Amino acid sequence: MPLNLTIIFCLAVGLPLAWLASEFQSRRWLSILLGVLALSMGLFLAGAFSALERFNYNAWYGAASADLIDATIAEIEGGRTKDLLPVLRKLRDDFDPTYENRAHYDELVGRFVKQIEAAPSPDE
């Protein structure tokens, strides 16, 4: 594990434990200081994980969109628009984005690409 992650992990675990231990001492200022630091560390970690999750969503959305575009261009260039249109319509009908989920976009595009690749070419 890299040194930065080790330090963050130790702080994430150590600060709340130190705060708990300070509650049994007479130094009120230490308890308040450690409490503020522990809560700040929790907020920092929550924000960091949220940002990483957003990057993850951007990565899978971008990859799925690139696959969709590549498969569509290949079909159009191959002159197979009659095979492409029904599959695109099915993708459009199945795609139902909401604020609650990602609408399984990557799965829908994967299914689209498989259907397009499985379709016979006009030369066959």
Rosetta constraint file for C-alpha pairs under 8 A:
AtomPair CA 1 CA 5 HARMONIC 6.53 0.50
AtomPair CA 1 CA 6 HARMONIC 6.45 0.50
AtomPair CA 2 CA 6 HARMONIC 6.32 0.50
AtomPair CA 3 CA 7 HARMONIC 6.20 0.50
AtomPair CA 4 CA 8 HARMONIC 6.22 0.50
AtomPair CA 5 CA 9 HARMONIC 5.97 0.50
AtomPair CA 6 CA 10 HARMONIC 6.11 0.50
AtomPair CA 7 CA 11 HARMONIC 6.15 0.50
AtomPair CA 8 CA 12 HARMONIC 5.98 0.50
AtomPair CA 9 CA 13 HARMONIC 6.22 0.50
AtomPair CA 10 CA 14 HARMONIC 5.45 0.50
AtomPair CA 11 CA 15 HARMONIC 5.46 0.50
AtomPair CA 11 CA 41 HARMONIC 7.60 0.50
AtomPair CA 12 CA 16 HARMONIC 7.20 0.50
AtomPair CA 12 CA 38 HARMONIC 7.34 0.50
AtomPair CA 12 CA 41 HARMONIC 6.40 0.50
AtomPair CA 12 CA 42 HARMONIC 7.17 0.50
AtomPair CA 13 CA 17 HARMONIC 6.59 0.50
AtomPair CA 14 CA 18 HARMONIC 5.94 0.50
AtomPair CA 15 CA 19 HARMONIC 6.03 0.50
AtomPair CA 15 CA 34 HARMONIC 6.52 0.50
AtomPair CA 15 CA 35 HARMONIC 7.91 0.50
AtomPair CA 15 CA 37 HARMONIC 6.95 0.50
AtomPair CA 15 CA 38 HARMONIC 5.07 0.50
AtomPair CA 16 CA 20 HARMONIC 6.13 0.50
AtomPair CA 16 CA 34 HARMONIC 7.55 0.50
AtomPair CA 16 CA 35 HARMONIC 7.29 0.50
AtomPair CA 16 CA 38 HARMONIC 5.36 0.50
AtomPair CA 17 CA 21 HARMONIC 6.20 0.50
AtomPair CA 18 CA 22 HARMONIC 6.05 0.50
AtomPair CA 18 CA 34 HARMONIC 6.87 0.50
AtomPair CA 19 CA 23 HARMONIC 6.50 0.50
AtomPair CA 19 CA 31 HARMONIC 5.84 0.50
AtomPair CA 19 CA 34 HARMONIC 5.01 0.50
AtomPair CA 19 CA 35 HARMONIC 5.57 0.50
AtomPair CA 19 CA 38 HARMONIC 7.25 0.50
AtomPair CA 20 CA 24 HARMONIC 7.54 0.50
AtomPair CA 21 CA 25 HARMONIC 7.47 0.50
AtomPair CA 22 CA 27 HARMONIC 7.51 0.50
AtomPair CA 22 CA 30 HARMONIC 6.63 0.50
AtomPair CA 22 CA 31 HARMONIC 5.13 0.50
AtomPair CA 22 CA 34 HARMONIC 7.84 0.50
AtomPair CA 23 CA 28 HARMONIC 7.84 0.50
AtomPair CA 23 CA 31 HARMONIC 5.84 0.50
AtomPair CA 27 CA 31 HARMONIC 6.77 0.50
AtomPair CA 28 CA 32 HARMONIC 6.28 0.50
AtomPair CA 29 CA 33 HARMONIC 6.03 0.50
AtomPair CA 30 CA 34 HARMONIC 6.02 0.50
AtomPair CA 31 CA 35 HARMONIC 5.96 0.50
AtomPair CA 32 CA 36 HARMONIC 6.16 0.50
AtomPair CA 33 CA 37 HARMONIC 6.20 0.50
AtomPair CA 34 CA 38 HARMONIC 5.94 0.50
AtomPair CA 35 CA 39 HARMONIC 6.10 0.50
AtomPair CA 36 CA 40 HARMONIC 5.98 0.50
AtomPair CA 37 CA 41 HARMONIC 6.05 0.50
AtomPair CA 38 CA 42 HARMONIC 6.30 0.50
AtomPair CA 39 CA 43 HARMONIC 6.32 0.50
AtomPair CA 40 CA 44 HARMONIC 6.11 0.50
AtomPair CA 41 CA 45 HARMONIC 6.15 0.50
AtomPair CA 42 CA 46 HARMONIC 6.17 0.50
AtomPair CA 43 CA 47 HARMONIC 6.19 0.50
AtomPair CA 44 CA 48 HARMONIC 6.12 0.50
AtomPair CA 45 CA 49 HARMONIC 6.09 0.50
AtomPair CA 46 CA 50 HARMONIC 6.13 0.50
AtomPair CA 47 CA 51 HARMONIC 6.20 0.50
AtomPair CA 48 CA 52 HARMONIC 6.25 0.50
AtomPair CA 49 CA 53 HARMONIC 6.11 0.50
AtomPair CA 50 CA 54 HARMONIC 6.32 0.50
AtomPair CA 51 CA 55 HARMONIC 6.38 0.50
AtomPair CA 52 CA 56 HARMONIC 6.24 0.50
AtomPair CA 53 CA 57 HARMONIC 6.26 0.50
AtomPair CA 54 CA 58 HARMONIC 6.23 0.50
AtomPair CA 55 CA 59 HARMONIC 6.15 0.50
AtomPair CA 56 CA 60 HARMONIC 6.38 0.50
AtomPair CA 57 CA 61 HARMONIC 5.97 0.50
AtomPair CA 58 CA 62 HARMONIC 5.90 0.50
AtomPair CA 59 CA 63 HARMONIC 6.15 0.50
AtomPair CA 60 CA 64 HARMONIC 6.04 0.50
AtomPair CA 60 CA 106 HARMONIC 6.90 0.50
AtomPair CA 61 CA 65 HARMONIC 6.07 0.50
AtomPair CA 61 CA 105 HARMONIC 7.34 0.50
AtomPair CA 61 CA 106 HARMONIC 6.72 0.50
AtomPair CA 62 CA 66 HARMONIC 6.13 0.50
AtomPair CA 63 CA 67 HARMONIC 6.31 0.50
AtomPair CA 64 CA 68 HARMONIC 6.21 0.50
AtomPair CA 64 CA 105 HARMONIC 7.41 0.50
AtomPair CA 64 CA 106 HARMONIC 5.28 0.50
AtomPair CA 64 CA 109 HARMONIC 6.13 0.50
AtomPair CA 64 CA 110 HARMONIC 7.38 0.50
AtomPair CA 65 CA 69 HARMONIC 6.14 0.50
AtomPair CA 65 CA 109 HARMONIC 7.61 0.50
AtomPair CA 66 CA 70 HARMONIC 6.03 0.50
AtomPair CA 67 CA 71 HARMONIC 6.07 0.50
AtomPair CA 67 CA 109 HARMONIC 7.34 0.50
AtomPair CA 67 CA 110 HARMONIC 7.91 0.50
AtomPair CA 67 CA 113 HARMONIC 7.28 0.50
AtomPair CA 68 CA 72 HARMONIC 6.10 0.50
AtomPair CA 68 CA 109 HARMONIC 6.03 0.50
AtomPair CA 68 CA 112 HARMONIC 7.64 0.50
AtomPair CA 68 CA 113 HARMONIC 6.81 0.50
AtomPair CA 69 CA 73 HARMONIC 6.08 0.50
AtomPair CA 70 CA 74 HARMONIC 6.12 0.50
AtomPair CA 71 CA 75 HARMONIC 6.25 0.50
AtomPair CA 71 CA 113 HARMONIC 6.17 0.50
AtomPair CA 71 CA 116 HARMONIC 7.23 0.50
AtomPair CA 72 CA 76 HARMONIC 6.23 0.50
AtomPair CA 72 CA 84 HARMONIC 7.37 0.50
AtomPair CA 73 CA 77 HARMONIC 5.97 0.50
AtomPair CA 74 CA 78 HARMONIC 6.00 0.50
AtomPair CA 75 CA 79 HARMONIC 6.27 0.50
AtomPair CA 75 CA 80 HARMONIC 5.26 0.50
AtomPair CA 75 CA 81 HARMONIC 6.47 0.50
AtomPair CA 75 CA 84 HARMONIC 6.63 0.50
AtomPair CA 75 CA 116 HARMONIC 7.67 0.50
AtomPair CA 76 CA 80 HARMONIC 5.86 0.50
AtomPair CA 76 CA 81 HARMONIC 5.63 0.50
AtomPair CA 76 CA 84 HARMONIC 7.80 0.50
AtomPair CA 78 CA 121 HARMONIC 7.92 0.50
AtomPair CA 79 CA 122 HARMONIC 7.84 0.50
AtomPair CA 80 CA 84 HARMONIC 6.26 0.50
AtomPair CA 80 CA 121 HARMONIC 7.13 0.50
AtomPair CA 80 CA 122 HARMONIC 6.89 0.50
AtomPair CA 81 CA 85 HARMONIC 6.05 0.50
AtomPair CA 82 CA 86 HARMONIC 7.42 0.50
AtomPair CA 83 CA 87 HARMONIC 7.05 0.50
AtomPair CA 83 CA 116 HARMONIC 7.66 0.50
AtomPair CA 83 CA 119 HARMONIC 7.29 0.50
AtomPair CA 84 CA 88 HARMONIC 6.12 0.50
AtomPair CA 84 CA 116 HARMONIC 6.95 0.50
AtomPair CA 85 CA 89 HARMONIC 6.09 0.50
AtomPair CA 86 CA 90 HARMONIC 6.19 0.50
AtomPair CA 87 CA 91 HARMONIC 6.23 0.50
AtomPair CA 87 CA 112 HARMONIC 6.57 0.50
AtomPair CA 87 CA 115 HARMONIC 7.35 0.50
AtomPair CA 87 CA 116 HARMONIC 7.43 0.50
AtomPair CA 88 CA 92 HARMONIC 6.18 0.50
AtomPair CA 88 CA 112 HARMONIC 7.51 0.50
AtomPair CA 89 CA 93 HARMONIC 6.14 0.50
AtomPair CA 90 CA 94 HARMONIC 6.10 0.50
AtomPair CA 91 CA 95 HARMONIC 6.03 0.50
AtomPair CA 91 CA 108 HARMONIC 6.58 0.50
AtomPair CA 91 CA 109 HARMONIC 7.47 0.50
AtomPair CA 91 CA 112 HARMONIC 6.75 0.50
AtomPair CA 94 CA 108 HARMONIC 7.51 0.50
AtomPair CA 95 CA 103 HARMONIC 6.48 0.50
AtomPair CA 95 CA 104 HARMONIC 7.92 0.50
AtomPair CA 95 CA 105 HARMONIC 7.02 0.50
AtomPair CA 95 CA 108 HARMONIC 7.36 0.50
AtomPair CA 96 CA 103 HARMONIC 5.66 0.50
AtomPair CA 97 CA 101 HARMONIC 7.05 0.50
AtomPair CA 97 CA 102 HARMONIC 6.27 0.50
AtomPair CA 97 CA 103 HARMONIC 4.71 0.50
AtomPair CA 98 CA 102 HARMONIC 7.00 0.50
AtomPair CA 98 CA 103 HARMONIC 6.70 0.50
AtomPair CA 104 CA 108 HARMONIC 6.21 0.50
AtomPair CA 105 CA 109 HARMONIC 6.13 0.50
AtomPair CA 106 CA 110 HARMONIC 6.05 0.50
AtomPair CA 107 CA 111 HARMONIC 6.16 0.50
AtomPair CA 108 CA 112 HARMONIC 6.16 0.50
AtomPair CA 109 CA 113 HARMONIC 6.13 0.50
AtomPair CA 110 CA 114 HARMONIC 6.26 0.50
AtomPair CA 111 CA 115 HARMONIC 6.19 0.50
AtomPair CA 112 CA 116 HARMONIC 6.19 0.50
AtomPair CA 113 CA 117 HARMONIC 6.08 0.50
AtomPair CA 114 CA 118 HARMONIC 6.03 0.50
AtomPair CA 115 CA 119 HARMONIC 6.27 0.50
AtomPair CA 120 CA 124 HARMONIC 6.53 0.50
